[in-house]
Amino acid sequence: MKTFNMIDESFVCEKCGKKVKKLGYTARDHCPYCLYSKHVDINPGDRNNSCKGMLKPIGIEKFKDSFKIIYLCEKCHKTHKNIMAKDDDMNKIIELSKRA
């Protein structure tokens, strides 16, 4: 079972350069503007992954009453999934849904 370490912090996106605010209701794990993430965790919030590659959004899948963004790490080529945030750019989400 995965452990979850709640880290909700602001950051500057390494892909698009925009300042990203804390999410406020759960851990912020990707940029709401370009949807990119960073391969930093082994278990959610642990920051123990040595890869540190950029996670490129490549698709989307239905998850409960929301969606998960499917990522491909540009460095190690592993896939990863993050739950969509309420403030994610819906045009980017729709764009991803057309790729499936």
PLY file of the C-alpha trace (Angstrom):
ply
format ascii 1.0
element vertex 100
property float x
property float y
property float z
element edge 99
property int vertex1
property int vertex2
end_header
0.00 0.00 0.00
1.28 3.46 -0.93
1.90 5.97 1.81
0.85 9.57 1.30
2.87 12.50 2.60
0.79 15.66 2.19
2.95 18.35 0.58
0.95 21.25 -0.86
3.37 23.94 -1.86
3.68 26.66 -4.47
6.35 26.36 -7.16
7.48 27.75 -10.50
6.73 25.30 -13.31
9.94 24.11 -14.95
8.10 23.64 -18.28
6.05 26.83 -18.78
7.67 29.09 -16.14
4.40 30.13 -14.50
4.06 30.57 -10.73
1.78 27.85 -9.37
-0.07 28.44 -6.09
-0.84 25.88 -3.41
-3.93 23.81 -4.21
-5.49 24.19 -0.77
-7.48 20.96 -0.53
-4.86 18.28 -1.31
-1.25 18.09 -2.48
-0.37 20.08 -5.60
1.42 17.64 -7.94
1.35 19.29 -11.37
1.07 22.63 -13.14
-2.56 23.66 -13.77
-1.52 25.71 -16.84
0.51 23.25 -18.96
-0.32 20.10 -16.88
3.34 19.03 -16.69
4.62 17.43 -13.50
8.02 16.36 -12.22
9.11 12.80 -11.43
10.07 13.43 -7.80
8.11 10.85 -5.77
8.21 7.10 -5.32
5.21 7.23 -2.99
3.04 10.38 -3.03
4.86 13.28 -1.36
8.03 11.43 -0.35
10.35 13.29 -2.80
12.57 10.15 -2.90
12.72 9.54 -6.65
16.19 10.29 -8.02
14.92 10.60 -11.63
13.67 14.23 -11.41
12.62 14.09 -15.10
9.72 16.10 -16.49
6.43 14.22 -16.67
4.74 15.00 -19.99
0.92 14.73 -20.04
0.05 12.17 -22.75
-3.54 11.16 -21.98
-6.43 11.09 -19.58
-8.63 8.42 -18.01
-11.87 8.48 -16.05
-11.37 8.09 -12.28
-14.39 8.06 -9.95
-16.13 11.42 -10.50
-13.00 13.04 -11.96
-10.09 12.17 -14.23
-6.46 11.10 -13.94
-3.81 12.62 -16.15
-1.49 10.01 -17.66
2.16 11.03 -17.85
5.28 9.77 -19.56
8.60 10.68 -17.97
10.82 12.35 -20.55
13.93 11.04 -18.75
13.27 7.44 -17.60
10.21 6.75 -19.81
8.04 5.38 -17.00
4.34 6.18 -16.96
2.67 7.85 -13.99
-0.83 9.14 -13.15
-2.03 12.16 -11.16
-5.60 13.11 -10.32
-6.86 16.21 -12.12
-7.05 19.35 -9.96
-10.09 21.64 -9.83
-8.11 24.54 -11.29
-6.54 22.66 -14.22
-6.86 24.28 -17.65
-9.96 22.53 -19.07
-8.86 23.24 -22.64
-5.68 21.23 -21.95
-7.76 18.42 -20.36
-10.06 18.32 -23.41
-7.01 18.29 -25.69
-5.65 15.27 -23.80
-8.99 13.46 -23.98
-8.88 13.66 -27.79
-5.59 11.73 -27.85
-7.13 8.59 -26.36
0 1
1 2
2 3
3 4
4 5
5 6
6 7
7 8
8 9
9 10
10 11
11 12
12 13
13 14
14 15
15 16
16 17
17 18
18 19
19 20
20 21
21 22
22 23
23 24
24 25
25 26
26 27
27 28
28 29
29 30
30 31
31 32
32 33
33 34
34 35
35 36
36 37
37 38
38 39
39 40
40 41
41 42
42 43
43 44
44 45
45 46
46 47
47 48
48 49
49 50
50 51
51 52
52 53
53 54
54 55
55 56
56 57
57 58
58 59
59 60
60 61
61 62
62 63
63 64
64 65
65 66
66 67
67 68
68 69
69 70
70 71
71 72
72 73
73 74
74 75
75 76
76 77
77 78
78 79
79 80
80 81
81 82
82 83
83 84
84 85
85 86
86 87
87 88
88 89
89 90
90 91
91 92
92 93
93 94
94 95
95 96
96 97
97 98
98 99
